[in-house]
Amino acid sequence: MPTSPNELLTQLRWRYATKRFDATKAIPTDTWSALEQALLLAPSSFGLQPWKFVVVTTPALKQQLRAASWGQAQVTDASHYVVFAGLRTTTVEDVDRFLQCQSQVRGTPLESTAGYRKVLVDFLAKGWASKDLAAWNARQGYIALGQFMAAAAMIGVDTCPMEGIDMAAYDRILGLDGSRYTTLCGCAAGYRASDDKYATAPKVRFPLGEVIERC
């Protein structure tokens, strides 16, 4: 059954960038599994999924990442910490891997995707994103981040997106150096501490009429 408009708005208004997490509260396994599925189901341009999500729960690793995040406590105090990584570039091989997966999942002949393959290959070589494929891939990662945070809010899990991090250090710590992936951002997930003053602070948003234009 679809969520009602009121339920949706209630949870989005409940959500905020959590500054203090309750380090004693862990996300239940079934709840976390649903959030991993939300990441898996995130949309991306052409469906290429140029990303990887590194889920960090090991305390020692969290401590290393906190040191590379200017000491921000969300990294260690949250139940789970997700590092969003994007492909440094996208290749024809990535296109073929995706189309092979599509063929298997949908039970269609790989040969039937020849036209779509040409569109994708031409876009990577000559489309607007071809000048900076890493940046294009990063945009896709942020789509996944948005879906993850919205999904978390819908099931009562707090999050805090984090860009105040040393991305090069993250790459070293997580073994991404020399790989096809590089760190984009992090996102802490867990449950707010009872004394986080930001939980009840009014949201500061520009008037709807200034940011939404109807044509």
Secondary structure, DSSP 4 states (H G I P E B T S, - for coil): -PPPHHHHHHHHHH--B-S-B-TT----HHHHHHHHHHHHT---GGG---EEEEEE--HHHHHHHHHTTTT-THHHHSSEEEEEEEES---HHHHHHHHHHHHHHHT--GGGGHHHHHHHHHHHHHSGGGG-HHHHHHHHHHHHHHHHHHHHHHTT-EEEEE--S-HHHHHHHTT-TTSSEEEEEEEEEE-B-TT-GGGSSPP----HHHH----
